[in-house]
Amino acid sequence: MKKILLLMTFIAFISSKASAQDWSLSTNIVDYITLGTLNVEGSAATGRHITINASARVNPWTFHKGDPAKQMQNRNQTYAAGIRYWPWHIYSGWWISTAAQYQEYNRGGILSRETEEGDAFGLSLSAGYTLMVHRFVNLEFGAGIWGGQKAYTRFACPSCGRTLYDIEQTLAQIKAKTSHLKGLKIGVMGCIVNGPGEMADADYGYVGAAAGNITLYKGREVVCRNIPQSEALDRLIEIIKQNGDWIEC
């Protein structure tokens, strides 16, 4: 599902920076708090008031893997490039910047038990202040907003006592078959009790109906009811193809 995001993200950060006269390297301290996101940013001056900036962020970690009730992850790789304007002088005082950003992500279990995987791209606008604490070290404070578009593919509900199948194994199988369908949202739900409501905005749904059986949805409409789980994934793919949403990888 594609979605336009307006002022989607508010970011507050503190960066430590080692800089020479015409270039700098920095790291965002707050990123490490978001489940250990590694990050680095480099910049080069083009004059007294302008720097060109490029950054990369990587988070490969999954916590409590294999336990659906506790698992959480903020896995992503993010790349950005832009420019920064310094009214007084580069690497000192107030600044304002803009950048283009691309992110590939898999995020879940943080604010809710849902998992979302996809791509996001857009533009950011930020402003802040840089304080010199040493000849080669600065502290940087700032905040920003981000707006753009994201295409995400699926989510899953938490595992609970009502879950009627191995949701982690099933989700992995569905991902292996449908990960190339960017822009499609597939709800993978453990049981019929809360599943249909929680996946109300999904394009397709895979919901546990009874022990060993699955009910498949197109939007909120039941397409196949109580079919054997051994057939469910193939039937799901057939339904996606019949509705014109399948793309050969």
N, C-alpha and C positions, 0 to 999 in steps of 0.2 A: 504494500500500500504506500502510495506516495503522499506526502503531506507537507504543506508549506508551514514553516515555523517562523512566527513573528516574535522577535525578542525572546527567543526560546530559552537562552541560557544566560544567567547572571554569574559572572566569575569574579571572585576576589582572590588575589594572589600576592604572595611575597616572594621575591626572587633575590638570590645572591648572585652577584655579577663580578667577574674578573675582567677588567677592560684595559686596553691600551688606548692610545689616542684615536685610532681609526677603526678599531674592531672590538668585539666583546663576545664572551661566552657566558650563558646564564642557565640557571635551572630554577624551576618553579617549585617552591617548597610545598605548597598546598596540594599539588598533584600527587605527591607521595602519600598524602593522607587518604586519597581516593583509591584505597586498596592497592597501593604500591605502584602507581603509574610512573615509570621512568621517563624522564624528559630532558631535552637540551634545546637551547635556542642560540643561534649565532647571528650576529649583525655586523654590518660594515657601513662606514660613513661614506656618504657621497658629497658631503659639504659640511658647513658649520651647523646646519639645522636638520638635516635629513639622514636617516639610516635605513638600509634595506635589511629586513629581518626574515629569517627562515627557522622553522622549528619542527621537531619530531617528538612524538610521545608514543610509548609502547607499554602495554600492560598485558602480560601473558598469563596472569595468575588466576587460578580457580580455587576457592576456599571451600572446605567441607565437600569436596568432590565425591559424588556417589551417594550423598545423603540429600534427597530432594527437599526435605523439610528445612535444611540448613544451608544448602549450597548457595553461594553468591559469587558473582564475578563482575568485573568491569573491564573485561578484555577488550582491547582496542589497539589500533595503530592509526595515528593521526598525524597529518602533515599540513603545514601552513606556511604561507609566504606573504609578505606585505611590506608596507613602509611605515615609518614613524617620524613624526615631526616634533622637534624640540624648539620651543620659542626662544629660549635663552642660548643654549649650547648643547651639542650632542653629549649624551651620557650624564646630564646634570639637570636637575630641576624638573619642571612639569613637562609632560609629553602627551601626545594623542596619536593613535595608530589605527590602521585598518589592515585587514589581511583576508586572503582567500584560504579556505580550509576544507580538507577532505578527511573523512574518518570512516574506517571499517570497524564495526563493533559487535560485541555480544555481551549484553548486560542483563543481569537478573538477580533476584534474591536480595536486593538492597532495600528498596522502599516497599516492595511487594514480592510475592513469590513468582511473578511472571518473568519470563525470559524473552528478550527481544534481540534480534540479530539483523543487521543490515548495513547500509551505507548512508552517510550524511555528508552534504557539501553545502557551502554557503559562504557568507561574509561576516566578519566580526568587526566591531568598533570598540575601542577601549581607550582609557585615559588613566594617567597616574603620575606619580612623583618618584624621582630617583634621588636618593640621598647618598653622598659619598662618605664612607666611613674609613677608607684607607686609600692610598694612592692607586691601588689596583683592585679595590673591592667596593662595590656599591650595594645598597639595599634598595629594592624597588617595590613600591606599593601601587596597586592599580585595581580597576574593575572594568568589566566589559559586558557587552551584549552580543549575541549571535543570532543570525536569522538565515534561513535557507530552506533546503528540502532534504527529506530523508526517505529512503525506500527500505522497508523492513519486511521480513518474511514470515516470522512465526513467533508464537509465545506458548507457554505451558503453565497450567495452574499448579499450585503446590500439591505435593503428595500428602495424602491424609489417610485415615482409616477406611474411607470409602473408595479409594483408588482401586480400580478393578484389573489393572495390568501393570507391568513394569514400564512406568512412564519414561524413565531415563533411557532405557534401551530402545523403546519405541520412538522417542524423539530423535535419537541418534540415527535410526533407520530412515525416518522421514527427512531429516536434514540431508542425509547422503543422497536421497533421490530428488530433492527439490531445492537444494541450495542455490541453483542457478536461476531460479525464478524470482529475481529481484523485483520488488514491488508487489509481491503477493503475500498476504497474511494468512497463515494457517494456524488455527487454534487447536492445540492438543490438550485435551482435558481428561482428567482421571475418572470422572463419574458423571452420571446423568443428572445428579442433584443440583449442582451449581454450575456445571460446565457450560450449558447453553447460554446462561446469563452472562457469565464472565467472558465469553468469546463473542459477544454480540456484534462487535465491529470487525470480526474476521471475515475473510473471503470464503474460506472453507473451514470445516470443523471435523475433528476426529475425537469422538467421545466414548468413553467406556459405558456400555449399556447394561451388561450383565457379565458374570464370570465367563471369559473367553469370547465375548461378543462386543462388537463396536457398532455405533451409529454414526453415519457420515452426514455432514451438513453442507449445503451451499448457502452461504449467508446464514439466515435463521431458519431456512427450510430444510426439513429432513429429506435426504435423497435416498439413502439406504439405511434400513433399520435392522438392528440385531443381526448383523452378518458375522461370520467367524473371523476372529482377529487375524488368522492366517491369510485371509483374502483381503483384508481391509486396506492395506497400503496399495495393492494393485488396483483395487476398485477406486480409491481416492484419486490415483493418477488418471484413471479412465474418466472420472468425472471432470477433472481439471481440463483434460483434452477436449471433452465434449463441449465444454463452455468456452473454448478458444483461448484459454489462459496458459496453455502449455507451450514452452519453447524448447526446441531440441538443443542440447548443450554440445 
